[in-house]
């Protein structure tokens, strides 16, 4: 089953409250406004994150975004007002930096060691 595009969903209790935080996270407004309760960012060529208003599921998302230079990515986040998270080194695998949004959803930025790719 070859896939071409991956959509990752993050539920929020209030899109109006959560969207500005995600605009800071990605450094831009969403590329797509689906409707009054859902917006989408294209994170990479074949990957999208959608933020959807759904209070029942809010605060439980786990998303990982792989970047080639974790330090550079974290510097950009800090410049946009996102607190710099602690970076964890995973021996033989790479490094990761989890960021928790105001509702408890976790967006983890990862840098995979070249030897493991």
N, C-alpha and C positions, 0 to 999 in steps of 0.2 A: 504494500500500500504506500506508494510514494506520495508524499505531500508537497504542496507548493507554497502554501501559506498557513501560518499558525496565528490564531487569535487567542489572546489570553485575557480573561475577564476579571475585573476587580469590582466588587459590589460596594456601594456606599449608601449610607442612610440619606444623604443629601448631596445631590450632584452639584448644586449651587455652592455648597461649602467645600466640597472636595476638589472641584475642578481647578481652582486657583493653585492649590498645592501641586497638582499634577502638571500644570502649566509651568510651574517653577522647576519641577523635577526634570521635565523634558526641554525646558527652555523655549517653549513656544505654545501657542494655542493648539487645540486638537485639529487634525487634518479633516476630520469628518464629524459633523453633527448629525447623528442618526435621527434623533427626535429630542423632545424636551427632557428625556430621562437617560440619554445615552450619547456618549462622545467617544471618538477613537483617535489614537496617535499611531502613526507608522513608526515603529522603533527601529526597524531594519528592513532590507529588501522584502523578505518574506514573513515578517513578524509585526503584528499589531497588538496593542493593548487597548482594550475598551473598558471604559468606566461607565458603570450602569447603576442607576438608582434602584436599590433593592435592599431595604433595611433588614430583611430576614437573614440575608447572607453577609451583610456588611462586617468588615473587620477580620475576615478569615482567609483572604487570598494570600497565596505564596507565588511570587513571580521572580524569575532569575533572568538577568540581562547580561550577556557576555560582552565584554569590551576588550579591546586590544591593550589599553593602557589604563589600568584601574586608578592610578594616582591622578592622571590627567582628568579622568571622568569625575573623580571626587572633588578636584579643584573647581571644576565647572559647576558642580552642585553647590559648593560653598559660596561661589560668587553669586548664585541665584537664590541664596538664603536658606538652603537646605543644610541642616547641621551635618558636619562630617562624621560619619559613623566610624566605629572601631573596625580595623581591618584584621581579619583572621587569616593566617597562613595555613594551608592544608598541604602537608608534606607530600611532595611528588605529584600534586594535583594543580595547585595554584593558590589564588587568594580570593577572599570574598568580603564584601562589606554590605551587611543588611541595613536597610533603612525602613523604618516603620512610619507609615502615614498617620495622620491624626486619629484614624479610626481603628488602627491595629493591623491593617494589611501590610505585609512585608514585601518590599521590592529589594532584591539582593543583586548587587552588581558584582560580577565575577570576572576574573582574569585567569584563564586556563594556561598552565605551563605549556610551552611549545612541545615538550617531549611527550605530552599526553594527547596532543591533537593529531 
